[in-house]
């Protein structure tokens, strides 16, 4: 029996990485792992336990408390949900405040090292699709397939705004766009594992195509197994 592939999908925020990876995983019978959710989980923990008197993140305190964080994905009604120390936080990690701080947390070398072994261990057996920002470059450099997703900032802001609106969050599109621009800058310029396209990754620009078309485009590159 042929070993199922390991697929890495990196890219910018609001390009549909996670939702598209989930669908591809189901179509191909693979496990899906949203690594961005792990960083959001740590950020959520930090916002709950590591704010200073000025309500700013105390990064040294967070790093000192990493051993108190247990993150795991559990199957809930056929969907993998993220649990923090036994509590389902899959909805909470999508809150705007988490989005505002996640890039600040994710740029810390200690945080990335904390999650690196977890991600690699899950991928060892194959049969997994993992999405994030440094999967093809750092976490799984030997992945069988690598893709890098992008779209224009205006289109990504529009998608994110609609997502927040549907979730009942009050915001405006300019605020959302500014948040995306800030995250792009932090993610791309951080010293540790910056967001960038792996030299052997296939570029997928879905500015002008919908989710279904993006999925079909990615699947067209993957050989049957």
C-alpha positions in Angstrom: 0.0 0.0 0.0 1.4 3.4 -1.0 2.0 5.7 1.9 -0.4 8.7 1.9 1.3 12.0 1.2 2.3 14.9 3.4 1.0 18.2 2.1 2.1 21.6 3.3 0.0 24.7 2.6 1.4 28.1 3.6 0.2 31.6 2.9 -1.2 34.9 4.0 -4.2 35.4 6.3 -7.7 35.1 4.8 -6.6 33.2 1.7 -8.8 30.3 2.9 -5.9 28.1 3.8 -7.6 26.3 6.7 -11.1 25.8 5.2 -9.6 24.7 1.9 -7.2 22.4 3.6 -10.0 20.8 5.5 -12.0 20.1 2.3 -9.0 18.7 0.5 -8.2 16.5 3.5 -11.7 15.0 3.4 -11.6 14.5 -0.4 -8.2 12.7 -0.1 -8.8 10.9 3.2 -6.1 12.8 5.0 -5.8 14.3 8.5 -6.0 18.1 8.5 -4.0 20.1 11.0 -4.5 23.9 11.3 -1.2 25.0 12.8 -2.4 28.6 13.0 -5.0 27.4 15.5 -2.2 26.2 17.8 -0.6 29.7 17.8 -4.0 31.2 18.4 -4.5 28.8 21.3 -1.3 30.0 22.9 -2.4 33.6 22.2 -5.7 33.0 23.9 -3.9 31.6 26.9 -1.7 34.6 27.0 -4.7 37.0 26.9 -6.2 35.1 29.8 -3.2 34.8 32.0 -0.3 37.0 30.8 -1.4 40.6 30.6 0.5 43.2 32.6 -1.0 46.2 34.4 -1.3 48.2 31.2 -3.2 45.3 29.6 -0.3 44.5 27.3 1.1 41.0 26.7 3.8 40.0 29.1 5.9 37.8 26.7 8.5 36.7 29.3 5.6 35.5 31.5 4.0 33.6 28.6 7.3 31.9 27.8 7.8 30.9 31.5 4.3 29.4 31.4 4.5 27.4 28.2 4.8 24.2 30.1 1.3 24.8 31.6 -0.2 24.8 28.1 -1.7 21.6 26.7 -3.2 21.9 23.3 -4.9 19.1 21.4 -7.3 18.6 18.6 -10.4 16.5 19.4 -13.0 15.1 17.1 -16.3 16.8 17.8 -19.1 15.7 15.5 -16.7 14.8 12.7 -14.7 18.1 13.0 -11.4 18.6 14.7 -11.7 21.2 17.4 -8.9 22.8 19.4 -8.9 22.2 23.2 -6.8 24.2 25.7 -6.2 22.3 28.9 -9.3 20.3 28.4 -11.6 23.2 27.3 -12.9 23.6 23.7 -11.7 27.0 22.5 -12.2 26.6 18.8 -14.6 29.5 18.7 -12.7 31.8 21.0 -9.5 31.6 19.0 -11.2 33.4 16.1 -12.1 36.5 18.2 -10.6 39.8 16.9 -8.5 40.3 20.0 -6.7 37.0 19.4 -6.2 38.1 15.7 -4.7 41.3 16.9 -2.0 39.6 19.1 -1.3 36.3 17.4 1.5 37.5 15.1 3.2 39.0 18.2 3.1 35.7 19.9 4.0 33.6 16.9 7.2 35.5 16.2 8.7 34.3 19.5 11.4 31.6 19.0 10.4 29.9 22.2 6.8 29.6 21.2 7.7 28.2 17.7 10.1 25.7 19.2 7.5 24.6 21.7 5.1 23.7 18.9 7.6 22.4 16.3 8.0 18.9 17.8 4.3 18.5 18.1 3.7 19.3 14.5 6.5 17.1 13.2 5.4 14.1 15.3 1.9 14.3 13.9 3.3 14.3 10.3 5.7 11.4 10.7 3.2 8.7 9.6 2.1 10.6 6.5 -1.5 11.1 5.4 -1.7 14.7 6.6 -2.3 18.1 5.2 -0.9 20.9 7.4 -1.4 24.6 6.9 0.3 27.6 8.4 3.0 30.1 7.6 6.3 28.1 7.8 5.2 24.5 7.1 7.0 24.1 3.8 10.0 26.1 4.8 10.6 25.0 8.4 8.2 22.5 9.9 8.0 20.0 7.0 10.7 20.9 4.5 10.5 17.4 3.0 6.7 17.5 2.4 5.6 15.6 -0.7 3.6 18.6 -1.9 4.0 22.3 -1.0 1.6 25.1 -1.9 1.8 28.9 -1.1 -1.5 30.8 -1.1 -1.9 34.5 -1.7 -4.6 37.0 -2.7 -4.7 40.8 -2.9 -5.0 42.7 0.4 -8.3 44.2 -0.6 -9.8 40.8 -1.4 -8.5 39.3 1.8 -9.9 42.2 3.9 -13.3 41.7 2.3 -13.3 38.0 3.1 -12.2 38.5 6.7 -14.8 41.3 7.2 -17.6 39.1 5.9 -16.4 36.3 8.2 -16.4 38.5 11.3 -19.8 40.0 10.3 -21.3 36.6 10.0 -19.9 35.7 13.5 -21.7 38.8 14.9 -18.5 40.8 15.5 -18.8 44.6 15.1 -16.0 46.1 13.0 -15.3 47.9 9.7 -13.5 46.9 6.6 -10.7 49.5 7.0 -9.9 48.3 10.5 -9.8 44.7 9.2 -7.5 45.7 6.3 -5.1 47.5 8.7 -5.0 44.4 10.9 -4.2 42.2 7.9 -1.4 44.6 6.8 0.1 44.7 10.3 0.0 40.9 10.5 1.6 40.5 7.0 4.4 42.8 8.0 5.1 41.0 11.3 4.8 37.6 9.8 7.0 38.4 6.8 9.7 40.3 8.7 10.1 38.3 11.9 13.6 36.8 12.5 12.4 33.3 13.2 10.7 31.3 10.5 9.3 34.3 8.5 6.3 33.8 6.2 7.7 33.2 2.7 7.1 30.9 -0.2 9.3 27.8 -0.2 11.5 27.6 -3.3 9.7 24.5 -4.4 6.2 25.5 -3.4 3.5 26.0 -6.0 2.0 29.5 -5.9 -1.8 29.7 -5.7 -3.2 33.2 -6.2 -7.0 33.0 -5.5 -7.8 36.7 -5.7 -10.1 36.1 -8.7 -11.2 32.5 -8.1 -13.6 31.1 -5.5 -13.0 28.4 -3.0 -14.2 25.5 -5.2 -12.0 26.6 -8.0 -9.0 27.0 -5.6 -9.6 23.4 -4.4 -9.7 22.0 -7.9 -6.6 23.9 -8.8 -4.6 22.4 -5.9 -6.0 18.9 -6.5 -4.9 19.1 -10.1 -1.2 19.1 -8.9 -1.6 16.1 -6.5 -1.1 12.6 -8.0 -3.6 9.9 -7.1 -2.4 7.5 -4.5 
